[in-house]
């Protein structure tokens, strides 16, 4: 701190107080010594303008001249110190500018990410709207922007890849669905499985913000309390999951590098017309999908299988 006060890097060397003070002190000492010598030897000195007189003057004033000569190394030391302070100040300024540049770069990157996030969200909404245009009686996304936040949760950070956690969640839901649907092939569990599927569709469609075609629409039936009495067919019970899977494949495909899981593709590519119209036929949707996924028919489906 004292160095910065005495050797202000923003001042020229000759304007520094330390330079002026050092010069005054040394010259004052030299002048004082010379004055004392001349005063005490005044009566012994005679004016002689020859070379002998000048040489004699140098001999007489050797000490004060030597003291005055100390000003040269003293100034050299002061100059070196002043340059050191200037170099240090320049380095600090450069470091500060670099820090500012990094902060500005971060702010620019943040603003770009923010802008690109909304652009990405807008493009996704247009992409979904274009896909769903003129489609009827199919599972549709009601709020594409909310779906975008689920599929691309890190888009504000500049990451536009589909969320692995979202894809993993959907796969887990689909495996859960197959386990429930397996009960439809047994008359004993048909009613409970139908009720479970109804709950499943309502829960999943609510999470994905999908329309009523992603559910069984039991509220529109005369008696929504008894699926057996209503006579739900396999097509009515299983079509929604095919439509939901198809819509999810399309939504996830917005990330061109995303690799769809085998279970999602298997269900999405399943032809709903291959589902039987009547009930209690022994049709096993789980086994059909397992065969498509090239899994063992008699082996359990591993819920961790990608």
Steps between C-alpha positions, in 0.01 A plus 500: 500500500786739587674415173189601310489830689870584449529338156161573344506303171263752343750786548817577301823432687613865516168606653535254790545652843756235593718605206477867591563435870801275436654753261448789743647310797814380321570831332432685824751283687754549223446874494522523878834316506632716219389815683677395820820417312503826308414706808777350711758518222401834351808691624734234368353490148608718210329545166680294236326445166772276359473124481683476828233711664218282369678182599558646845128587523407138426741384768356740755136411418561125458270409790196710405539390135511136616186553706327661201608206284297271725196652330565291186471150657221624726299615196576170322357306795192724507449460124521119528248495783265731310514277192429199721188669635392590147547141386306373800218747432492393134475135601219578743319696229544214253373248756201722572425535130523125455265451794257750349526326163424164660201647684379664182546174313301317765225761480495478122489120520222519758301739283559281196387191690191685620417618147574160346287329765190695397580455134538126559172496693322691221633264235395199708149641538474555123639151443236340727217718364595405145504131594163521675336710230177349367544191717182375663423229751863468599699587810615862468717727710298796627794710622813437289703758695446314827598177327812678372601586856472130592686361198763777488542616863854631442431704187546825696857386565562436131439124512242411235519124530198301615505424871626154586294512820181576304562213257577268791179604676292432187662158459422412860137606446474286188638193677250565777226521237598162353481338842149639549392408145614141553203455736256560213572154363346346815128541556554492875719814491331673206294743708780598739743536208250721314463723803878516541542595136241774539695643795827459310373693196360781712826536694728486194285730285490752785879492531542547123208749474323294233136510386224253590595268215799398714255349753212252490243783509300311766335827606318505167360150550157439654651310789867583559510288819509160332737447205380139462141609478598761245669230297833667424667326208871442468515781246334743741728393784831492310466753219580800724844366595583452132393857424689637802816310403473620140466861616797462737719355225417803289567744786833339595603496133534880522842409637642343186770322699260337745489121486153365577472206737390165360186489713383845390555419133341156532177641644494803268543279192233253610198508268186566709293320237674178603331526839188281538165676524343265755610424855631188675678365191816409686689763296818597686626845407805462722617192310438670165722791599757264653521313171545826315780594739652154435480403864430151628127438494501303820761710680424804713536841341781689664381849589861620474530382142553801267 
